[in-house]
Amino acid sequence: MKIDSFKFFNHEYTVDGYTELYKKIRFDLRYPANVKRLEIFKNLLKKHKPKKIIDAGCGAGMPLIAIKKRGFNIFGYDKAKNMVLEAQKNLKKNKFSTNLVFYDDFENPKNVKNNSVDCILGMGTFFYSKNFKKTILNQRHKLKKNGRLIFSLRNRLFDVATLNDYTKLFLDEIYEINLLKKQWKKKYKNLTKSFTERKKIKLKKKNIDDKGVYSLVHNPLTITNELFKLGLKCEGIYFYHFHPLPPVFENFDQLYYREISWKMENPTDWRGFLLASGFVVDCKKILID
Ligand SMILES: C[S@@+](CC[C@H](N)C(=O)[O-])C[C@H]1O[C@@H](n2cnc3c(N)ncnc32)[C@H](O)[C@@H]1O
């Protein structure tokens, strides 16, 4: 099963969920990873002070509203119609114009002019693209000279630290197990058995997350180069959603796990390369032609 993300996010329960996510921090309800992520974005905006901002894939609009309240000139769009409606409802509640959000597609935005924006934000969005490079290039076109693209990605290296079936898949790939001779394959299988003990490992389909939604993971060690080729200079990488131990420990004592995770959150801690499931890249448009 493979679901397009905007269809998944169009469901009522995900729409409501996205308003709730940013309300008071309650470790008993959920881990507030999105709150941490928003904090990173707000700090970067404070640093760069862009004039006109677009929030691509704005969801229920709660981050947009938080940024608007800090005095920024921000607009947002989403491809899920119900998200746009929810964002308009939330804008109204906060006494802002409902015209701040509209319907559009970040893979190919039609309602944002080229070279017209100082900063584009992608909070939990662009990794849902069918064609990631095209999406990023299309954002770049919308930016003015020296404009900024700030967006979050899912961390591929986190698979090493989860010590589960994802670790097995990751190691199989980097060790190129398929190319090994038979005996060694067997030895390796024995050695890595414990990673797949809990669940019978079904070969996971590439780029499908645990909710069945199509989404990509990225390597924070290579992202700077990848973005440079697309005409973006990555000036910072910031980690969030730290895991102090492999995720299975969350089943033993959820509250304790979340409390120590929260204490560990430090966007510039190098351990984020392995222990954080997400990261934010802060890029500037550079000339490529
Ligand atoms: C994980 S949610 C994040 C929402 C919001 N940015 C936040 O941080 O609360 C991802 C959002 O991206 C939207 N989305 C997915 N594909 C899209 C596309 N091609 N164009 C615009 N929005 C899209 C979804 O509908 C959803 O609202």
PDBQT file of the ligand as one rigid body, heavy atoms in Angstrom, charges set to zero:
ROOT
HETATM    1  C1  LIG A 301       3.539  16.654   8.139  1.00  0.00    +0.000 C 
HETATM    2  S1  LIG A 301       2.339  17.811   7.594  1.00  0.00    +0.000 S 
HETATM    3  C2  LIG A 301       3.092  19.315   8.145  1.00  0.00    +0.000 C 
HETATM    4  C3  LIG A 301       2.142  20.462   8.267  1.00  0.00    +0.000 C 
HETATM    5  C4  LIG A 301       2.751  21.772   8.778  1.00  0.00    +0.000 C 
HETATM    6  N1  LIG A 301       3.837  22.222   7.932  1.00  0.00    +0.000 N 
HETATM    7  C5  LIG A 301       3.217  21.615  10.206  1.00  0.00    +0.000 C 
HETATM    8  O1  LIG A 301       4.449  21.620  10.435  1.00  0.00    +0.000 OA
HETATM    9  O2  LIG A 301       2.383  21.539  11.100  1.00  0.00    +0.000 OA
HETATM   10  C6  LIG A 301       2.634  17.823   5.837  1.00  0.00    +0.000 C 
HETATM   11  C7  LIG A 301       1.730  18.722   5.052  1.00  0.00    +0.000 C 
HETATM   12  O3  LIG A 301       2.179  18.769   3.683  1.00  0.00    +0.000 OA
HETATM   13  C8  LIG A 301       1.035  18.764   2.845  1.00  0.00    +0.000 C 
HETATM   14  N2  LIG A 301       1.396  18.306   1.499  1.00  0.00    +0.000 N 
HETATM   15  C9  LIG A 301       1.758  17.077   1.092  1.00  0.00    +0.000 A 
HETATM   16  N3  LIG A 301       2.043  17.074  -0.227  1.00  0.00    +0.000 NA
HETATM   17  C10 LIG A 301       1.872  18.345  -0.652  1.00  0.00    +0.000 A 
HETATM   18  C11 LIG A 301       2.059  19.000  -1.907  1.00  0.00    +0.000 A 
HETATM   19  N4  LIG A 301       2.466  18.337  -2.984  1.00  0.00    +0.000 N 
HETATM   20  N5  LIG A 301       1.831  20.325  -1.980  1.00  0.00    +0.000 NA
HETATM   21  C12 LIG A 301       1.429  21.039  -0.883  1.00  0.00    +0.000 A 
HETATM   22  N6  LIG A 301       1.226  20.469   0.323  1.00  0.00    +0.000 NA
HETATM   23  C13 LIG A 301       1.454  19.148   0.439  1.00  0.00    +0.000 A 
HETATM   24  C14 LIG A 301       0.083  17.818   3.554  1.00  0.00    +0.000 C 
HETATM   25  O4  LIG A 301      -1.241  17.967   3.102  1.00  0.00    +0.000 OA
HETATM   26  C15 LIG A 301       0.294  18.217   5.023  1.00  0.00    +0.000 C 
HETATM   27  O5  LIG A 301      -0.571  19.266   5.399  1.00  0.00    +0.000 OA
ENDROOT
TORSDOF 0
